[in-house]
Structure formats: structure tokens, C-alpha cells
């Protein structure tokens, strides 16, 4: 009597591991393509493109994931990309098996944030890194460990900015702050607007931005925290004429 049994069945029956297959599997795992940085670039670039095609002021009232996954300025995009690339280098050095975003876990981010804190970086720098990483991972920064609070005093300003702004009175700075928060205008945009840029459309007042992000013109709705603040801002523009 003879038995016709294949090598595969024999190995399975007796629990023998095919060494060649084991080596091949191990090699395939090793040669998995490293795409982490490319994924970071692709995600942030898409967020910038989405943000540049919409109004941040309008998106303030949209809590959807689509609205949250947007970047509205090239400056923020560059900062976030730089911070995420630094995080990617940390992972490559300490966790070489991580080759794509889907493999990044909360503990990896927390470890990195602890290192930044121990290095004595400013609260502002740590908060920026945390925001950038949260953005590219499409999650809330509250999912990670608490970091030093970012306050106005913790922001290191350049000598040029400090000298330029120290002559501004507290009253003017207060008005400036109200206008930017109620219109969504950036500082550079604010510096370019004039009183004549106030426009009324169907009973609502807007500020005409002549050169916004990407050089585009747009109308920014004036929306204060209450009716009184909205009217105050409108009057500021009317008086500026």
C-alpha cells in the first residue's frame, strides 16, 4: 500500500514550517514601502487646497469633519508640514517598523510630546506640534496628553514685531482684536482694508477683502459676539470712511 501526500499537506499535518516561506514573509515585511512622509504631504496639501477654496468665516458655523480638515493659509500649511516631518523623523529613528500613518498610535504621539516638553521648548512650540500632528492624523488634540498651556506671554515675538507694535495703544489693540475675531480677517488683510471697504448686502454688513488668500477677493461677514459688538465694528468702519 502506498500513500500519495503532498509536501504542503505533510507540513500542515506535522506542523512543520516552510523555512523558505518564513524567510519570504519576513523579507516582504521588511521591504514594505516607507510612505509616511508622502502621506503627510498629501493630506496637508489636500487640506490646504480645500481651505483655499472656501471661506474660514463660513466654516466657523460648520462642525462637520470636512470643515475641520481644512487649512486656510500657506503659512499654517508650511508650519504644520515642518512639524509633522520632525515627528516622522522621530518615528523613523525610534520605531522603524512604522511606515505609514495608519500605524501611528496615541502612545507614539504622547511620547514625542513628552520629549518636546523635557527639551524645554516653549508652550507655543509644543502646542503647534500637537496641533499639526492632530491635524494630519485627523483626530482631536484632546486625545493626547495635556501640554503646557499656550498663553499670550508664551509666544516669542520677533524684535521687529515687538518694536512695530509697542506704540499701539491698548484701545486700538482692543479694536483690532475685535475686528479680526468677528470677521476672520488675517493681520495682513486687516492692514490693507479701509473704511470704504464696508459693504451692506441685504441688511448685513461685510468687509471687502481685496487680496485675500491666494490673491482672491472676497466679502467677509461682520459677526460680533453680540449685536452691540457687531454695531461697534460697523461704526468703526463708517467713521474711518
Secondary structure, DSSP 8 states (H G I E B T S, - for coil): ------HHHHHHHHT---HHHHHHHHHHHHT----HHHHHHHHHHHHHHHHHTS-HHHHTT--SHHHHS----HHHHHHHHHHHHHHHHHHHHH-TT--SGGG--HHHHHHHHHHHHHTT--HHHHHHHHHHHHHHHTS-GGGS-------GGGS---HHHHHHHTTS-HHHHHHHHHHHHHH---HHHHHH--GGGEEEETTEEEEEESS-GGG--EEEE---SSHHHHHHHHHHHHHH-
